[in-house]
Structures are given as C-alpha cells and as structure tokens.
C-alpha cells in the first residue's frame, strides 16, 4: 500500500467528517474530497493530514536485496 492509500483508509475510518478535518487542518474540504476519490495531495498536505490522524510519515532506506 502507498502512503496515500494508507491515509485514505485512515481518513475513512476516523470518526471525523471531511468538514471537521478541513477546519482543523486547513486543508480545503474540496481537496480532501478529491484526495479520497483518488487524486494526490501535496506532500505538505499529506504530512498535515498524517499528523492530524496521529501518524508521521518516515523515509528510510530500503533494505538491500
């Protein structure tokens, strides 16, 4: 699963509406709607959304094969 897929799943499973998430994160409700329907979000918005949901996005090297 991608970071975006994971975040979409978390947003759908949380108890907050897009309206509430938008108000608390500053991400436009229309942008959240498009995101939930498969469009991308800017990296800054992804990080804001992850933080709101209680997660962090971490980059780490891939293990060598």
C-alpha positions as a Markdown table, in Angstrom:
| # | Residue | x | y | z |
|---|---|---|---|---|
| 1 | Unk | 0.0 | 0.0 | 0.0 |
| 2 | Unk | 1.2 | 3.6 | -0.7 |
| 3 | Unk | 1.3 | 6.4 | 1.8 |
| 4 | Unk | -1.7 | 8.0 | 0.1 |
| 5 | Unk | -3.7 | 4.7 | 0.2 |
| 6 | Unk | -2.9 | 4.3 | 3.9 |
| 7 | Unk | -4.0 | 7.9 | 4.6 |
| 8 | Unk | -7.2 | 7.5 | 2.6 |
| 9 | Unk | -8.1 | 4.4 | 4.7 |
| 10 | Unk | -7.3 | 6.2 | 7.9 |
| 11 | Unk | -9.5 | 9.2 | 7.0 |
| 12 | Unk | -12.4 | 6.9 | 6.1 |
| 13 | Unk | -12.0 | 5.0 | 9.4 |
| 14 | Unk | -11.7 | 8.1 | 11.6 |
| 15 | Unk | -14.8 | 9.5 | 13.4 |
| 16 | Unk | -14.5 | 12.9 | 11.9 |
| 17 | Unk | -16.2 | 14.3 | 8.8 |
| 18 | Unk | -14.3 | 15.9 | 5.9 |
| 19 | Unk | -15.7 | 19.2 | 7.1 |
| 20 | Unk | -14.2 | 18.8 | 10.6 |
| 21 | Unk | -10.9 | 17.6 | 9.2 |
| 22 | Unk | -10.8 | 20.5 | 6.9 |
| 23 | Unk | -11.4 | 23.0 | 9.6 |
| 24 | Unk | -8.9 | 21.5 | 11.9 |
| 25 | Unk | -6.1 | 21.0 | 9.3 |
| 26 | Unk | -6.6 | 23.9 | 6.9 |
| 27 | Unk | -6.9 | 21.5 | 4.0 |
| 28 | Unk | -9.8 | 22.5 | 1.8 |
| 29 | Unk | -12.8 | 20.2 | 2.0 |
| 30 | Unk | -12.9 | 20.0 | -1.7 |
| 31 | Unk | -9.2 | 19.0 | -1.8 |
| 32 | Unk | -10.0 | 16.3 | 0.8 |
| 33 | Unk | -12.9 | 15.0 | -1.3 |
| 34 | Unk | -10.7 | 14.8 | -4.4 |
| 35 | Unk | -8.0 | 13.1 | -2.4 |
| 36 | Unk | -10.5 | 10.5 | -1.1 |
| 37 | Unk | -11.5 | 9.9 | -4.7 |
| 38 | Unk | -8.0 | 9.0 | -5.9 |
| 39 | Unk | -6.3 | 12.3 | -6.6 |
| 40 | Unk | -3.0 | 13.3 | -5.0 |
| 41 | Unk | -2.3 | 15.8 | -2.3 |
| 42 | Unk | 0.9 | 17.9 | -2.0 |
| 43 | Unk | 3.5 | 16.5 | 0.4 |
| 44 | Unk | 2.8 | 19.2 | 2.9 |
| 45 | Unk | -0.9 | 18.4 | 3.0 |
| 46 | Unk | -0.1 | 14.7 | 3.3 |
| 47 | Unk | 2.1 | 15.4 | 6.3 |
| 48 | Unk | -0.5 | 17.7 | 7.9 |
| 49 | Unk | -3.2 | 15.0 | 7.4 |
| 50 | Unk | -1.0 | 12.3 | 8.8 |
| 51 | Unk | -0.2 | 14.5 | 11.9 |
| 52 | Unk | -3.9 | 15.2 | 12.4 |
| 53 | Unk | -4.6 | 11.5 | 12.4 |
| 54 | Unk | -1.8 | 10.8 | 14.9 |
| 55 | Unk | 0.7 | 9.4 | 12.4 |
| 56 | Unk | 4.0 | 10.5 | 11.0 |
| 57 | Unk | 5.5 | 9.9 | 7.5 |
| 58 | Unk | 9.0 | 8.5 | 7.8 |
| 59 | Unk | 11.5 | 8.0 | 5.0 |
| 60 | Unk | 14.1 | 5.2 | 5.5 |
| 61 | Unk | 16.4 | 3.4 | 3.1 |
| 62 | Unk | 15.2 | 0.2 | 1.5 |
| 63 | Unk | 16.8 | -2.9 | 2.7 |
| 64 | Unk | 19.4 | -4.2 | 0.3 |
| 65 | Unk | 18.3 | -7.3 | -1.7 |
